[in-house]
Amino acid sequence: MILFVNLFHKIAKIISSSFRKQEMQIVILFTSDIHGCIYPFDYARDHKTGSGLAKIAGRVEEYRRKYENVILLDNGDSIQGSPLNYYYNYIDKESPYPVAAVMNMMQYTAASVGHADVEQGPEIYKRIVDQFKFPVLSANANTKSGKSFFQPFTVRELNGLTIGVLGLTTPGFPPGLSTPAQWGIRWQDMRIAAKGWASYFKGRKETGILIGLFHAGVHPETTKIRSKKSVLEENPCLEIAANQPEYDVIIAGHEHETYNSHPKSKKQNVKEPLVVMAGSHGRNLGVIRLKFRHSENEWRLYEKYAEIESMGHVKPSHPVMKTYQPYHEKMIRYMNSRIAKVDAPGNGRELPFEENWFVDIVHRAQLDATTADISLVSSGMAPDIIADGVIHVKDVYRFYPAANFLMILLLSGKQVKNHLERSAKFFNRLDPENPVRVPLVDPDAEASEYDTARGVSYDIDITRKPGVRITRLFSDAIGKPLDLKKTYKVVVNSDTGMQLYRKYGCRILWKSSKEVREIVIEFIQNQKRIRAPKAPSWRLTPKRVVQAVLSNHNQPD
């Protein structure tokens, strides 16, 4: 009887094993646009967060314990964008790179080349990427001879199924700026590259599944650009999906947003490419499930869907936290380090009546770092009072949260004036006879869109209608009215720069590899002491109206 029972169990196990081999599920996990976020901690504001690679790692460990076939991918932009990146890119160049150390621990299968990664320049990029123990892919970056500059793809086999992973990188920036000139890369349009490589993989009969690991988004940008000469589409993932059904999966990124063409709740056509984007900074983990049946000596895909999991309540990986702890402690010391004394008493909340000291510092840093004639800076930055009279590294990151770069544009005097007119819409039009009837500032206006200028002096007449408010616009260099027909070198952050580029199709002469806030930190360090700003280069007029508004503003509640 016992022998019969044992025999029955063996037969059942063989039947069960045979049945299981007829079905297979592959789980593809992915991250994108991590930007150096590892530890669940905000170094600028000194508090814990619900994001970062440590939390991602904790969830990946759970998936690997539960499922046999797990692939982990990253979609680029991991080595730029945070204080951690800046510190280990430019200050501590000897320690093992923390992002590489953690991603190696997590055993990534592959990553794509992110546009912000290569913008760090070949020296920094090579030093870091050489530490990765997995391939970093981009198939649309070519040398002058037409060969692939980076490794274009990698192939993985699971239970006899061959999986191809092809990397592409968004080239959709003004010519010459998406990569520093010293790289010598010639970017190919992603749509052309995706089509060509799809044909290549189609010719490789052994390739069962094709995954596009595309560092680009799903919302097209070229339609917004006035001058489209030599501009390649920045976010073509949906267009590629529509035209290239050879791709079973397209993992998108770059936009720091989420998108899912194949949610589990919706019945999907398995033959249509699944397109998914999981946000940024380790806030989410992208999860793709591919289900197969074995028929006629091959694996056939019969179901696929994607999920985007928030990491807010996930426990961080203990091994990752332990490995990263020395880096974390070093970052705390660095972010709390003093960089200058500050004499400015203002807290930045006096705008629009005066320019705060931090906006003044950004203007000065931008002009000091470049050969520009004019600086444009958003006045939406409102720093807190520096209680101890000292500014720390973390204060700059707190006051300037955007991870953008500097650009020098070539703009006409008229275009500069038009931009200042657009900024002046921040103010309501006031009645000179009753100036306090409506608030000075339009409640619907975004302070971040109110740019001020240096290198020029000008008045904003708040009794005039929008579009004709800028008066007495003078060039500081010559003390004469700004020549509206002449062109000027204008330094701006890259977000504003791209807005102006899309609007005017203007030339972009230069783009920094360091972020604006990093340039500001270095400028402040060189100053030793920050003096209160002199009178701003702009003023609100007429004086009588402004005094009435100011008097009303200072009245106790």
Number of C-alpha atoms within 10 A of each C-alpha: 6 7 8 9 10 11 12 12 12 12 12 12 12 12 12 11 11 11 11 12 12 13 15 20 17 17 21 19 23 27 27 32 26 27 24 23 26 27 23 20 16 17 24 21 12 12 9 11 14 19 27 24 30 28 28 28 27 20 19 22 12 11 17 13 9 10 11 13 14 19 20 18 21 27 32 30 26 28 30 27 22 23 24 24 19 18 16 22 21 11 9 11 13 9 8 14 21 22 25 20 16 21 21 15 14 20 16 19 21 25 30 31 29 29 21 20 23 21 23 22 17 16 12 17 15 12 15 20 18 12 15 20 16 18 19 23 27 25 25 29 27 18 15 10 8 12 12 16 20 19 16 21 22 17 15 14 12 13 9 12 17 17 17 20 25 28 30 29 28 28 26 24 18 20 16 17 17 18 24 18 12 9 14 14 20 20 22 20 20 27 20 12 17 26 16 12 17 19 13 11 18 14 10 10 9 13 16 19 22 22 21 28 29 33 33 28 25 22 14 16 17 18 10 12 17 14 15 14 10 10 16 21 22 23 27 23 27 20 13 23 21 10 13 17 16 22 25 21 25 23 29 30 32 26 19 15 13 17 19 18 16 21 17 15 9 9 11 16 12 15 14 18 27 26 24 29 32 30 24 25 22 28 24 27 26 25 20 25 16 19 16 18 17 15 10 7 7 13 20 17 19 12 17 26 23 25 21 21 15 18 22 16 9 16 14 22 19 13 15 21 21 12 14 18 13 11 18 19 10 12 17 14 11 17 21 16 14 16 22 19 19 20 15 17 15 19 15 21 16 11 15 17 14 16 23 24 24 25 24 22 19 23 23 16 20 27 20 13 16 17 12 19 18 24 24 25 22 19 23 18 19 21 19 15 15 17 9 8 14 16 23 21 25 23 22 20 21 19 17 22 13 15 19 20 20 24 27 26 25 20 24 19 19 15 19 22 21 15 18 21 20 18 22 25 19 22 21 19 20 22 14 15 9 11 20 18 10 13 14 19 18 14 11 7 14 13 19 13 17 22 22 23 24 23 17 23 20 24 17 21 23 25 20 16 14 18 15 15 23 22 15 15 20 18 19 16 11 9 11 13 16 23 14 15 11 10 16 20 20 27 31 29 23 21 15 20 22 20 13 22 22 19 14 14 17 19 15 22 15 16 23 20 20 20 21 24 24 21 20 24 23 15 19 24 18 11 13 13 16 19 15 16 17 9 10 17 17 19 18 20 18 14 11 11 21 22 15 14 20 14 11 12 13 8 7 5 4
